[in-house]
């Protein structure tokens, strides 16, 4: 995949306060995901140190954030929006291997190259940290290192759930699990950002092709499962992507597991 030529919007050179070295930048003070993201374990003194190397970047839907196997220069925390993680085989086949929601951390710590493509599925805002400087912070701030370890283990758990889904579940279980998991993560991230949200009504930002890549199904099979869920009276769909879950307990029973 070629790098997207569009340049991300950078909100200021960094997040350092103009009022001095001991004041949190307003961007950090009003950050909706600070309480549960990478920064949640840091006191104000440590946050002030971190904000000096932090930049806020904005990406439009479809723009590339990281490119697979290119030198890893920055890590990022998702502030808002959804990020799609993708791997591409030499013959062009691709697999969506994960979705990132606020306040997920993207970028493989202590690795020299990116481990996947990271693409903005929706408009996305991220806080980025230069790799070398951030790695230095980890050694001096044990609470930050602990939080990164926790986020990494959460991602590992999600990968294992996805392996179970891909290896053992039927097509209907896969699609149902995707809808349940996606709605749950989206609702949670909206709550963090004080966005009005209904866990059972949401826009599924994945196309049928992206869903088929993610679940290891054909597009036709994915479409049949959506039709089956509608026939069972479990969901309604408007404009291809507006999903309304009508019977969440029944769908959770069908899904059993979710990859999120």
Order of alpha helices (4+ residues) and beta strands (2+ residues): beta-alpha-alpha-beta-beta-beta-beta-beta-beta-beta-beta-alpha-alpha-alpha-beta-alpha-alpha-beta-beta-alpha
